[in-house]
Amino acid sequence: MEQSEQKFLLELLQTPSPSSMEMEIQKKWIEYVKPYADEIRTDNAGNVIGVLNPEADFKILLAGHSDEIALVVNRVDDHGFLHFDKMGGINPKAAVGMKVTVLGQGGTVTGVIGVNAQHHGGLKGDFGLDDLFIDCGAKSKEEMEKFVQIGDLAVYKREPEIMMDRYISGRGLDNRTGAFIVAEVLRKLSEKDINVGVYAASTVNEETNMGGAYFAAAGLEPTMAIAVDVTFATDYPHVNKNKHGDIKLEGGPVLAKGAPINIKINRLLEEAARSKGMSVQYELTPRMTGTDADKMRLTGKGVPISLVSLPLRYMHSPVETASLQDIDEEIDLLVTMIENMTGQESLNPLED
């Protein structure tokens, strides 16, 4: 990964982008992509779409969501402590003892998620978010409400880090890595002659309702769509590979197999991987993918979809970890597939 690319990836990861509050990260995405796109489009959901070759009849939508999981304030108590619910898949056990940035309407404030000292009994057994609270240092409800209101969001205060010049770790790799990948695919394809239209979308709200993907696909009516997301790596201690599969960092991009997936799109991806001598991995999505692909598939008259995922350790924690090599290979895979397409491909699985 080139230095300029890594700088952009780190900038995305450093920008708070909780689901429903993606505006700042989307503006940065536009600034990066704009020099390479024929058009930049936005919509009322908050999606940003960079377009190449908009005159082409065959349209490929690539969707990487820009939002991250977050905490949402649901009460300010009399002593100024913030109580919260989840905006997306927050794990209460991962939240204990973390620092957070509260994106208050009256200003950004730092807080800590308090925990009862072990000397006083600690946290017992299973517990939920309603057993936790945020301490921002306020002495009263009145003082805290100068900064924070009900419905304000908070994200973990965690800077991304490069480990061993190999892996990247931080919060919200799910799925700002996907927003990064689709931007890089567009940038690299802008230097090539392509026969299809490319619509690289940084989508919103995937972690909560996937509404951004629906808006994007319904508005574009693409010929096909690929969700660019993350999936569960299983290459660390205490993971049951018999139950959860064998997915490794540096094992290559992960293709989904299952009822929602268009077989012919997967064949195009596999052919591209073979042409580059690239390994791919597989995951099963028998009924649904749990990603933007599900919403895109069910728009308009129906959209053939596939899912290409980045192996990710420690999903929905403050220390999500992925491989820089896998990111580069996923970009290369998508670029290779698209540049080799004629625009005449049939995606009907009953046709040769």
Contacts in CASP RR format, 6 or more apart in sequence:
PFRMAT RR
TARGET T0000
AUTHOR 0000-0000-0000
METHOD contacts of the structure
MODEL  1
MEQSEQKFLLELLQTPSPSSMEMEIQKKWIEYVKPYADEIRTDNAGNVIG
VLNPEADFKILLAGHSDEIALVVNRVDDHGFLHFDKMGGINPKAAVGMKV
TVLGQGGTVTGVIGVNAQHHGGLKGDFGLDDLFIDCGAKSKEEMEKFVQI
GDLAVYKREPEIMMDRYISGRGLDNRTGAFIVAEVLRKLSEKDINVGVYA
ASTVNEETNMGGAYFAAAGLEPTMAIAVDVTFATDYPHVNKNKHGDIKLE
GGPVLAKGAPINIKINRLLEEAARSKGMSVQYELTPRMTGTDADKMRLTG
KGVPISLVSLPLRYMHSPVETASLQDIDEEIDLLVTMIENMTGQESLNPL
ED
1 9 0 8 1.000
1 324 0 8 1.000
1 327 0 8 1.000
1 328 0 8 1.000
5 184 0 8 1.000
6 162 0 8 1.000
6 324 0 8 1.000
8 32 0 8 1.000
8 180 0 8 1.000
8 183 0 8 1.000
9 168 0 8 1.000
9 177 0 8 1.000
9 180 0 8 1.000
9 327 0 8 1.000
10 160 0 8 1.000
11 28 0 8 1.000
12 25 0 8 1.000
12 28 0 8 1.000
12 29 0 8 1.000
12 66 0 8 1.000
12 176 0 8 1.000
12 179 0 8 1.000
12 180 0 8 1.000
13 160 0 8 1.000
13 168 0 8 1.000
13 170 0 8 1.000
13 171 0 8 1.000
13 172 0 8 1.000
13 173 0 8 1.000
13 176 0 8 1.000
14 159 0 8 1.000
14 160 0 8 1.000
15 24 0 8 1.000
15 25 0 8 1.000
15 28 0 8 1.000
16 24 0 8 1.000
16 25 0 8 1.000
16 68 0 8 1.000
16 101 0 8 1.000
16 103 0 8 1.000
16 153 0 8 1.000
16 155 0 8 1.000
17 24 0 8 1.000
17 25 0 8 1.000
17 66 0 8 1.000
17 67 0 8 1.000
17 68 0 8 1.000
17 176 0 8 1.000
18 67 0 8 1.000
18 68 0 8 1.000
18 69 0 8 1.000
18 70 0 8 1.000
18 87 0 8 1.000
18 103 0 8 1.000
18 153 0 8 1.000
18 154 0 8 1.000
18 155 0 8 1.000
19 67 0 8 1.000
19 68 0 8 1.000
19 69 0 8 1.000
19 70 0 8 1.000
19 87 0 8 1.000
19 88 0 8 1.000
19 204 0 8 1.000
19 205 0 8 1.000
19 206 0 8 1.000
19 207 0 8 1.000
19 208 0 8 1.000
20 67 0 8 1.000
20 87 0 8 1.000
20 153 0 8 1.000
20 204 0 8 1.000
20 205 0 8 1.000
20 208 0 8 1.000
21 70 0 8 1.000
21 103 0 8 1.000
21 153 0 8 1.000
22 46 0 8 1.000
22 66 0 8 1.000
22 67 0 8 1.000
22 204 0 8 1.000
22 205 0 8 1.000
23 46 0 8 1.000
25 66 0 8 1.000
25 176 0 8 1.000
25 179 0 8 1.000
25 202 0 8 1.000
26 42 0 8 1.000
26 46 0 8 1.000
26 47 0 8 1.000
26 48 0 8 1.000
26 66 0 8 1.000
26 202 0 8 1.000
26 204 0 8 1.000
29 48 0 8 1.000
29 66 0 8 1.000
29 179 0 8 1.000
29 183 0 8 1.000
29 202 0 8 1.000
30 40 0 8 1.000
30 48 0 8 1.000
32 183 0 8 1.000
33 40 0 8 1.000
33 48 0 8 1.000
33 50 0 8 1.000
33 183 0 8 1.000
33 186 0 8 1.000
33 187 0 8 1.000
33 200 0 8 1.000
34 40 0 8 1.000
36 186 0 8 1.000
36 187 0 8 1.000
36 190 0 8 1.000
37 50 0 8 1.000
37 51 0 8 1.000
37 52 0 8 1.000
37 186 0 8 1.000
37 190 0 8 1.000
37 200 0 8 1.000
38 51 0 8 1.000
38 52 0 8 1.000
38 53 0 8 1.000
38 54 0 8 1.000
39 50 0 8 1.000
39 51 0 8 1.000
39 54 0 8 1.000
40 48 0 8 1.000
40 49 0 8 1.000
40 50 0 8 1.000
40 51 0 8 1.000
41 48 0 8 1.000
41 49 0 8 1.000
41 50 0 8 1.000
41 51 0 8 1.000
42 48 0 8 1.000
42 49 0 8 1.000
43 49 0 8 1.000
43 215 0 8 1.000
43 216 0 8 1.000
43 219 0 8 1.000
44 215 0 8 1.000
45 203 0 8 1.000
45 204 0 8 1.000
45 205 0 8 1.000
45 211 0 8 1.000
45 212 0 8 1.000
45 214 0 8 1.000
45 215 0 8 1.000
45 216 0 8 1.000
46 204 0 8 1.000
46 212 0 8 1.000
46 215 0 8 1.000
47 201 0 8 1.000
47 202 0 8 1.000
47 203 0 8 1.000
47 204 0 8 1.000
47 212 0 8 1.000
47 215 0 8 1.000
47 216 0 8 1.000
48 201 0 8 1.000
48 202 0 8 1.000
49 199 0 8 1.000
49 200 0 8 1.000
49 201 0 8 1.000
49 202 0 8 1.000
49 216 0 8 1.000
49 220 0 8 1.000
50 186 0 8 1.000
50 199 0 8 1.000
50 200 0 8 1.000
50 201 0 8 1.000
51 197 0 8 1.000
51 198 0 8 1.000
51 199 0 8 1.000
51 200 0 8 1.000
52 186 0 8 1.000
52 189 0 8 1.000
52 190 0 8 1.000
52 194 0 8 1.000
52 197 0 8 1.000
52 198 0 8 1.000
52 200 0 8 1.000
53 194 0 8 1.000
53 195 0 8 1.000
53 196 0 8 1.000
53 197 0 8 1.000
53 198 0 8 1.000
54 197 0 8 1.000
56 194 0 8 1.000
56 195 0 8 1.000
56 196 0 8 1.000
56 197 0 8 1.000
56 343 0 8 1.000
57 223 0 8 1.000
57 343 0 8 1.000
58 195 0 8 1.000
58 196 0 8 1.000
58 197 0 8 1.000
58 223 0 8 1.000
58 341 0 8 1.000
58 343 0 8 1.000
58 344 0 8 1.000
58 345 0 8 1.000
59 196 0 8 1.000
59 197 0 8 1.000
59 199 0 8 1.000
59 220 0 8 1.000
59 221 0 8 1.000
59 222 0 8 1.000
59 223 0 8 1.000
59 224 0 8 1.000
60 196 0 8 1.000
60 197 0 8 1.000
60 198 0 8 1.000
60 199 0 8 1.000
60 222 0 8 1.000
60 223 0 8 1.000
60 224 0 8 1.000
60 225 0 8 1.000
60 226 0 8 1.000
60 338 0 8 1.000
60 341 0 8 1.000
61 199 0 8 1.000
61 201 0 8 1.000
61 216 0 8 1.000
61 217 0 8 1.000
61 220 0 8 1.000
61 222 0 8 1.000
61 224 0 8 1.000
61 225 0 8 1.000
61 226 0 8 1.000
61 296 0 8 1.000
61 303 0 8 1.000
62 182 0 8 1.000
62 185 0 8 1.000
62 186 0 8 1.000
62 198 0 8 1.000
62 199 0 8 1.000
62 200 0 8 1.000
62 201 0 8 1.000
62 225 0 8 1.000
62 226 0 8 1.000
62 228 0 8 1.000
62 334 0 8 1.000
63 182 0 8 1.000
63 201 0 8 1.000
63 203 0 8 1.000
63 213 0 8 1.000
63 216 0 8 1.000
63 217 0 8 1.000
63 225 0 8 1.000
63 226 0 8 1.000
63 227 0 8 1.000
63 228 0 8 1.000
63 292 0 8 1.000
63 293 0 8 1.000
63 296 0 8 1.000
64 175 0 8 1.000
64 178 0 8 1.000
64 179 0 8 1.000
64 181 0 8 1.000
64 182 0 8 1.000
64 201 0 8 1.000
64 202 0 8 1.000
64 203 0 8 1.000
64 206 0 8 1.000
64 227 0 8 1.000
64 228 0 8 1.000
64 229 0 8 1.000
64 292 0 8 1.000
65 175 0 8 1.000
65 178 0 8 1.000
65 179 0 8 1.000
65 202 0 8 1.000
65 203 0 8 1.000
65 204 0 8 1.000
65 205 0 8 1.000
65 206 0 8 1.000
65 207 0 8 1.000
65 212 0 8 1.000
65 213 0 8 1.000
65 229 0 8 1.000
65 292 0 8 1.000
66 175 0 8 1.000
66 176 0 8 1.000
66 179 0 8 1.000
66 202 0 8 1.000
66 203 0 8 1.000
66 204 0 8 1.000
67 175 0 8 1.000
67 204 0 8 1.000
67 205 0 8 1.000
67 206 0 8 1.000
67 207 0 8 1.000
67 208 0 8 1.000
68 155 0 8 1.000
68 171 0 8 1.000
68 172 0 8 1.000
68 174 0 8 1.000
68 175 0 8 1.000
68 176 0 8 1.000
68 207 0 8 1.000
69 86 0 8 1.000
69 87 0 8 1.000
69 88 0 8 1.000
69 89 0 8 1.000
69 90 0 8 1.000
69 172 0 8 1.000
69 174 0 8 1.000
69 207 0 8 1.000
69 316 0 8 1.000
70 86 0 8 1.000
70 87 0 8 1.000
70 88 0 8 1.000
70 90 0 8 1.000
70 153 0 8 1.000
70 154 0 8 1.000
70 155 0 8 1.000
71 84 0 8 1.000
71 85 0 8 1.000
71 86 0 8 1.000
71 87 0 8 1.000
71 90 0 8 1.000
71 95 0 8 1.000
71 100 0 8 1.000
71 129 0 8 1.000
71 134 0 8 1.000
71 153 0 8 1.000
71 154 0 8 1.000
71 155 0 8 1.000
72 84 0 8 1.000
72 85 0 8 1.000
72 86 0 8 1.000
72 87 0 8 1.000
72 151 0 8 1.000
72 152 0 8 1.000
72 153 0 8 1.000
72 154 0 8 1.000
73 82 0 8 1.000
73 83 0 8 1.000
73 84 0 8 1.000
73 102 0 8 1.000
73 134 0 8 1.000
73 148 0 8 1.000
73 149 0 8 1.000
73 150 0 8 1.000
73 151 0 8 1.000
73 152 0 8 1.000
73 153 0 8 1.000
73 154 0 8 1.000
74 83 0 8 1.000
74 84 0 8 1.000
74 85 0 8 1.000
74 150 0 8 1.000
74 151 0 8 1.000
75 82 0 8 1.000
75 83 0 8 1.000
75 150 0 8 1.000
76 82 0 8 1.000
76 83 0 8 1.000
76 141 0 8 1.000
76 144 0 8 1.000
76 145 0 8 1.000
76 148 0 8 1.000
76 150 0 8 1.000
77 83 0 8 1.000
77 133 0 8 1.000
77 141 0 8 1.000
78 140 0 8 1.000
78 141 0 8 1.000
79 138 0 8 1.000
79 139 0 8 1.000
79 140 0 8 1.000
79 141 0 8 1.000
80 136 0 8 1.000
80 137 0 8 1.000
80 138 0 8 1.000
80 139 0 8 1.000
80 140 0 8 1.000
80 141 0 8 1.000
80 143 0 8 1.000
80 144 0 8 1.000
81 133 0 8 1.000
81 134 0 8 1.000
81 135 0 8 1.000
81 138 0 8 1.000
81 144 0 8 1.000
82 102 0 8 1.000
82 133 0 8 1.000
82 134 0 8 1.000
82 135 0 8 1.000
82 136 0 8 1.000
82 144 0 8 1.000
82 148 0 8 1.000
82 154 0 8 1.000
83 130 0 8 1.000
83 133 0 8 1.000
83 134 0 8 1.000
84 129 0 8 1.000
84 132 0 8 1.000
84 133 0 8 1.000
84 134 0 8 1.000
84 154 0 8 1.000
85 129 0 8 1.000
86 129 0 8 1.000
87 153 0 8 1.000
87 207 0 8 1.000
87 208 0 8 1.000
88 207 0 8 1.000
88 208 0 8 1.000
89 207 0 8 1.000
89 316 0 8 1.000
90 129 0 8 1.000
90 316 0 8 1.000
91 316 0 8 1.000
91 317 0 8 1.000
92 127 0 8 1.000
92 128 0 8 1.000
92 129 0 8 1.000
92 131 0 8 1.000
92 132 0 8 1.000
93 127 0 8 1.000
94 316 0 8 1.000
94 317 0 8 1.000
94 318 0 8 1.000
95 113 0 8 1.000
95 129 0 8 1.000
95 132 0 8 1.000
95 156 0 8 1.000
96 113 0 8 1.000
96 114 0 8 1.000
96 115 0 8 1.000
96 123 0 8 1.000
96 132 0 8 1.000
97 112 0 8 1.000
97 113 0 8 1.000
97 114 0 8 1.000
97 115 0 8 1.000
98 112 0 8 1.000
98 113 0 8 1.000
98 156 0 8 1.000
98 157 0 8 1.000
98 158 0 8 1.000
98 318 0 8 1.000
99 110 0 8 1.000
99 111 0 8 1.000
99 112 0 8 1.000
99 113 0 8 1.000
99 156 0 8 1.000
99 157 0 8 1.000
99 158 0 8 1.000
100 110 0 8 1.000
100 111 0 8 1.000
100 112 0 8 1.000
100 113 0 8 1.000
100 134 0 8 1.000
100 154 0 8 1.000
100 155 0 8 1.000
100 156 0 8 1.000
100 157 0 8 1.000
101 108 0 8 1.000
101 109 0 8 1.000
101 110 0 8 1.000
101 111 0 8 1.000
101 154 0 8 1.000
101 155 0 8 1.000
101 156 0 8 1.000
101 157 0 8 1.000
102 108 0 8 1.000
102 109 0 8 1.000
102 110 0 8 1.000
102 111 0 8 1.000
102 134 0 8 1.000
102 136 0 8 1.000
102 147 0 8 1.000
102 148 0 8 1.000
102 152 0 8 1.000
102 153 0 8 1.000
102 154 0 8 1.000
103 152 0 8 1.000
103 153 0 8 1.000
103 154 0 8 1.000
103 155 0 8 1.000
104 147 0 8 1.000
104 148 0 8 1.000
104 149 0 8 1.000
104 152 0 8 1.000
104 153 0 8 1.000
105 147 0 8 1.000
105 148 0 8 1.000
105 149 0 8 1.000
105 152 0 8 1.000
106 146 0 8 1.000
106 147 0 8 1.000
106 148 0 8 1.000
106 149 0 8 1.000
107 147 0 8 1.000
109 136 0 8 1.000
109 147 0 8 1.000
109 148 0 8 1.000
110 136 0 8 1.000
110 157 0 8 1.000
111 134 0 8 1.000
111 135 0 8 1.000
111 136 0 8 1.000
111 137 0 8 1.000
111 154 0 8 1.000
111 157 0 8 1.000
112 134 0 8 1.000
112 135 0 8 1.000
113 132 0 8 1.000
113 133 0 8 1.000
113 134 0 8 1.000
113 135 0 8 1.000
114 132 0 8 1.000
114 133 0 8 1.000
114 134 0 8 1.000
114 135 0 8 1.000
115 122 0 8 1.000
115 123 0 8 1.000
115 132 0 8 1.000
116 122 0 8 1.000
116 123 0 8 1.000
123 131 0 8 1.000
134 154 0 8 1.000
136 144 0 8 1.000
136 147 0 8 1.000
136 148 0 8 1.000
138 144 0 8 1.000
138 147 0 8 1.000
155 171 0 8 1.000
156 171 0 8 1.000
156 318 0 8 1.000
158 170 0 8 1.000
158 171 0 8 1.000
158 318 0 8 1.000
158 319 0 8 1.000
159 170 0 8 1.000
160 168 0 8 1.000
160 169 0 8 1.000
160 170 0 8 1.000
160 171 0 8 1.000
161 168 0 8 1.000
161 169 0 8 1.000
161 170 0 8 1.000
162 168 0 8 1.000
162 324 0 8 1.000
163 169 0 8 1.000
163 321 0 8 1.000
166 250 0 8 1.000
166 323 0 8 1.000
166 324 0 8 1.000
166 325 0 8 1.000
167 249 0 8 1.000
167 321 0 8 1.000
167 322 0 8 1.000
167 323 0 8 1.000
167 324 0 8 1.000
168 321 0 8 1.000
168 322 0 8 1.000
168 323 0 8 1.000
168 324 0 8 1.000
168 327 0 8 1.000
169 319 0 8 1.000
169 320 0 8 1.000
169 321 0 8 1.000
169 322 0 8 1.000
170 318 0 8 1.000
170 319 0 8 1.000
170 320 0 8 1.000
170 321 0 8 1.000
171 317 0 8 1.000
171 318 0 8 1.000
171 319 0 8 1.000
171 320 0 8 1.000
172 320 0 8 1.000
173 230 0 8 1.000
173 310 0 8 1.000
173 312 0 8 1.000
173 320 0 8 1.000
173 321 0 8 1.000
173 322 0 8 1.000
174 207 0 8 1.000
174 229 0 8 1.000
174 230 0 8 1.000
174 312 0 8 1.000
174 315 0 8 1.000
174 316 0 8 1.000
174 320 0 8 1.000
175 206 0 8 1.000
175 228 0 8 1.000
175 229 0 8 1.000
175 230 0 8 1.000
177 230 0 8 1.000
177 310 0 8 1.000
177 312 0 8 1.000
177 322 0 8 1.000
177 327 0 8 1.000
178 228 0 8 1.000
178 229 0 8 1.000
178 230 0 8 1.000
178 310 0 8 1.000
179 202 0 8 1.000
180 327 0 8 1.000
181 228 0 8 1.000
181 310 0 8 1.000
181 327 0 8 1.000
181 330 0 8 1.000
181 331 0 8 1.000
181 334 0 8 1.000
182 200 0 8 1.000
182 201 0 8 1.000
182 202 0 8 1.000
182 228 0 8 1.000
183 200 0 8 1.000
183 202 0 8 1.000
184 331 0 8 1.000
185 198 0 8 1.000
185 200 0 8 1.000
185 331 0 8 1.000
185 334 0 8 1.000
185 335 0 8 1.000
185 338 0 8 1.000
186 198 0 8 1.000
186 200 0 8 1.000
188 331 0 8 1.000
188 335 0 8 1.000
189 198 0 8 1.000
189 335 0 8 1.000
189 338 0 8 1.000
189 339 0 8 1.000
192 335 0 8 1.000
192 339 0 8 1.000
194 338 0 8 1.000
194 339 0 8 1.000
194 341 0 8 1.000
195 341 0 8 1.000
195 342 0 8 1.000
195 343 0 8 1.000
196 223 0 8 1.000
196 338 0 8 1.000
196 341 0 8 1.000
196 343 0 8 1.000
198 338 0 8 1.000
199 216 0 8 1.000
199 220 0 8 1.000
199 222 0 8 1.000
201 213 0 8 1.000
201 216 0 8 1.000
203 212 0 8 1.000
203 213 0 8 1.000
203 216 0 8 1.000
203 292 0 8 1.000
204 211 0 8 1.000
204 212 0 8 1.000
205 211 0 8 1.000
205 212 0 8 1.000
206 212 0 8 1.000
206 213 0 8 1.000
206 229 0 8 1.000
206 291 0 8 1.000
206 292 0 8 1.000
210 291 0 8 1.000
210 292 0 8 1.000
210 294 0 8 1.000
210 295 0 8 1.000
211 295 0 8 1.000
212 292 0 8 1.000
212 295 0 8 1.000
213 227 0 8 1.000
213 292 0 8 1.000
213 293 0 8 1.000
213 295 0 8 1.000
213 296 0 8 1.000
214 295 0 8 1.000
214 296 0 8 1.000
214 298 0 8 1.000
214 299 0 8 1.000
216 296 0 8 1.000
217 225 0 8 1.000
217 295 0 8 1.000
217 296 0 8 1.000
217 299 0 8 1.000
217 300 0 8 1.000
217 303 0 8 1.000
218 299 0 8 1.000
218 300 0 8 1.000
219 299 0 8 1.000
221 299 0 8 1.000
221 300 0 8 1.000
221 303 0 8 1.000
222 296 0 8 1.000
222 303 0 8 1.000
223 303 0 8 1.000
223 304 0 8 1.000
223 347 0 8 1.000
224 262 0 8 1.000
224 265 0 8 1.000
224 303 0 8 1.000
224 304 0 8 1.000
224 305 0 8 1.000
224 306 0 8 1.000
224 347 0 8 1.000
225 293 0 8 1.000
225 296 0 8 1.000
225 297 0 8 1.000
225 303 0 8 1.000
225 304 0 8 1.000
225 305 0 8 1.000
225 306 0 8 1.000
226 265 0 8 1.000
226 293 0 8 1.000
226 305 0 8 1.000
226 306 0 8 1.000
226 307 0 8 1.000
226 308 0 8 1.000
226 334 0 8 1.000
227 289 0 8 1.000
227 291 0 8 1.000
227 292 0 8 1.000
227 293 0 8 1.000
227 296 0 8 1.000
227 305 0 8 1.000
227 306 0 8 1.000
227 307 0 8 1.000
227 308 0 8 1.000
228 308 0 8 1.000
228 309 0 8 1.000
228 330 0 8 1.000
228 334 0 8 1.000
229 291 0 8 1.000
229 292 0 8 1.000
229 293 0 8 1.000
229 307 0 8 1.000
229 308 0 8 1.000
229 309 0 8 1.000
229 310 0 8 1.000
230 309 0 8 1.000
230 310 0 8 1.000
230 311 0 8 1.000
230 312 0 8 1.000
230 315 0 8 1.000
230 320 0 8 1.000
230 322 0 8 1.000
231 247 0 8 1.000
231 254 0 8 1.000
231 283 0 8 1.000
231 309 0 8 1.000
231 310 0 8 1.000
231 311 0 8 1.000
231 312 0 8 1.000
232 244 0 8 1.000
232 247 0 8 1.000
232 283 0 8 1.000
232 311 0 8 1.000
232 312 0 8 1.000
232 315 0 8 1.000
233 247 0 8 1.000
233 248 0 8 1.000
233 249 0 8 1.000
233 311 0 8 1.000
233 312 0 8 1.000
233 313 0 8 1.000
233 322 0 8 1.000
234 241 0 8 1.000
234 244 0 8 1.000
234 245 0 8 1.000
234 246 0 8 1.000
234 247 0 8 1.000
234 248 0 8 1.000
235 246 0 8 1.000
235 247 0 8 1.000
235 248 0 8 1.000
235 249 0 8 1.000
235 311 0 8 1.000
235 313 0 8 1.000
236 313 0 8 1.000
236 314 0 8 1.000
245 283 0 8 1.000
247 254 0 8 1.000
247 281 0 8 1.000
247 283 0 8 1.000
247 311 0 8 1.000
248 281 0 8 1.000
248 311 0 8 1.000
249 311 0 8 1.000
249 313 0 8 1.000
249 321 0 8 1.000
249 322 0 8 1.000
249 323 0 8 1.000
249 326 0 8 1.000
250 323 0 8 1.000
250 325 0 8 1.000
250 326 0 8 1.000
251 279 0 8 1.000
251 281 0 8 1.000
251 311 0 8 1.000
251 323 0 8 1.000
251 326 0 8 1.000
252 278 0 8 1.000
252 279 0 8 1.000
252 280 0 8 1.000
252 281 0 8 1.000
252 311 0 8 1.000
252 325 0 8 1.000
252 326 0 8 1.000
252 329 0 8 1.000
252 330 0 8 1.000
253 273 0 8 1.000
253 278 0 8 1.000
253 280 0 8 1.000
253 281 0 8 1.000
253 308 0 8 1.000
253 309 0 8 1.000
253 310 0 8 1.000
253 326 0 8 1.000
253 329 0 8 1.000
253 330 0 8 1.000
253 333 0 8 1.000
254 280 0 8 1.000
254 281 0 8 1.000
254 282 0 8 1.000
254 283 0 8 1.000
254 308 0 8 1.000
254 309 0 8 1.000
254 310 0 8 1.000
254 311 0 8 1.000
255 266 0 8 1.000
255 269 0 8 1.000
255 270 0 8 1.000
255 280 0 8 1.000
255 281 0 8 1.000
255 282 0 8 1.000
255 283 0 8 1.000
255 306 0 8 1.000
255 307 0 8 1.000
255 308 0 8 1.000
255 309 0 8 1.000
256 282 0 8 1.000
256 283 0 8 1.000
256 284 0 8 1.000
256 285 0 8 1.000
256 289 0 8 1.000
256 293 0 8 1.000
256 306 0 8 1.000
256 307 0 8 1.000
256 308 0 8 1.000
256 309 0 8 1.000
257 266 0 8 1.000
257 282 0 8 1.000
257 283 0 8 1.000
257 284 0 8 1.000
257 285 0 8 1.000
258 284 0 8 1.000
258 285 0 8 1.000
258 286 0 8 1.000
259 285 0 8 1.000
259 286 0 8 1.000
259 287 0 8 1.000
260 285 0 8 1.000
260 287 0 8 1.000
260 288 0 8 1.000
260 289 0 8 1.000
260 293 0 8 1.000
260 294 0 8 1.000
260 297 0 8 1.000
260 305 0 8 1.000
261 285 0 8 1.000
261 289 0 8 1.000
261 305 0 8 1.000
261 306 0 8 1.000
261 307 0 8 1.000
262 304 0 8 1.000
262 305 0 8 1.000
262 306 0 8 1.000
262 347 0 8 1.000
262 349 0 8 1.000
263 349 0 8 1.000
264 304 0 8 1.000
264 345 0 8 1.000
264 346 0 8 1.000
264 347 0 8 1.000
264 348 0 8 1.000
264 349 0 8 1.000
265 304 0 8 1.000
265 305 0 8 1.000
265 306 0 8 1.000
265 347 0 8 1.000
266 306 0 8 1.000
268 337 0 8 1.000
268 340 0 8 1.000
268 341 0 8 1.000
268 345 0 8 1.000
269 280 0 8 1.000
269 306 0 8 1.000
269 308 0 8 1.000
269 333 0 8 1.000
269 337 0 8 1.000
270 280 0 8 1.000
271 337 0 8 1.000
271 340 0 8 1.000
272 278 0 8 1.000
272 333 0 8 1.000
272 334 0 8 1.000
272 336 0 8 1.000
272 337 0 8 1.000
272 340 0 8 1.000
273 279 0 8 1.000
273 280 0 8 1.000
273 333 0 8 1.000
273 336 0 8 1.000
275 336 0 8 1.000
275 340 0 8 1.000
276 332 0 8 1.000
276 333 0 8 1.000
276 336 0 8 1.000
278 329 0 8 1.000
278 332 0 8 1.000
278 333 0 8 1.000
280 333 0 8 1.000
281 311 0 8 1.000
283 309 0 8 1.000
285 307 0 8 1.000
288 294 0 8 1.000
289 305 0 8 1.000
289 307 0 8 1.000
291 307 0 8 1.000
291 309 0 8 1.000
293 305 0 8 1.000
293 306 0 8 1.000
293 307 0 8 1.000
296 303 0 8 1.000
296 305 0 8 1.000
297 303 0 8 1.000
297 304 0 8 1.000
297 305 0 8 1.000
304 347 0 8 1.000
308 330 0 8 1.000
308 333 0 8 1.000
308 334 0 8 1.000
310 322 0 8 1.000
310 326 0 8 1.000
310 327 0 8 1.000
310 330 0 8 1.000
311 322 0 8 1.000
311 323 0 8 1.000
311 326 0 8 1.000
312 320 0 8 1.000
312 321 0 8 1.000
312 322 0 8 1.000
313 320 0 8 1.000
313 321 0 8 1.000
313 322 0 8 1.000
314 320 0 8 1.000
314 321 0 8 1.000
END
